[in-house]
Amino acid sequence: MDGILYLFAVGLLWGVTNPLIKKGSTGINQVKANNAVLKFFKELQFLVTNWKYMIPFLINQCGSVLYYFALQSANLTFAVPITNSIAFVSTAVTGWCLGETTPNLRTVVGSILVVLGTACYILDTL
């Protein structure tokens, strides 16, 4: 049961931080350079020195470390659908809370079906 909680935590960490990472990287398109290598390093500098990007990114990576440890006790065929579905739903909800486009009826119905499908999968494996 602890494994399921870890997988939910991973899905939440990944899902909540995805829109924050997207929002934090705003402005990277304005980075200019004379060649591709210099542009790469300037973009890297932009991201590393931008706390609005780095904090969500580091939290996201903590989710990846937790996922690594959760996989030691969880079945892979069980872990992947749970984490990905929770990440999907929490990304949609977080993006909506941050002012991204309001989800349409299809998105809401799809999210509900993802949650129900994940719940059925969990109940079937217990």
Buried (B, 14 or more C-beta within 10 A) or exposed (E): EEBBEBBBBBBBBBBBBBBBBBBBBEEBEEBEEEEEEEEEEBBEEBBEEBEBBBBBBEBBEBBEEBBEEBBEEBEEEBBBBBBBBBBBBBBBBBBBEEEBEEBEEEEEEBBEEBBEEBEEBBEEEE
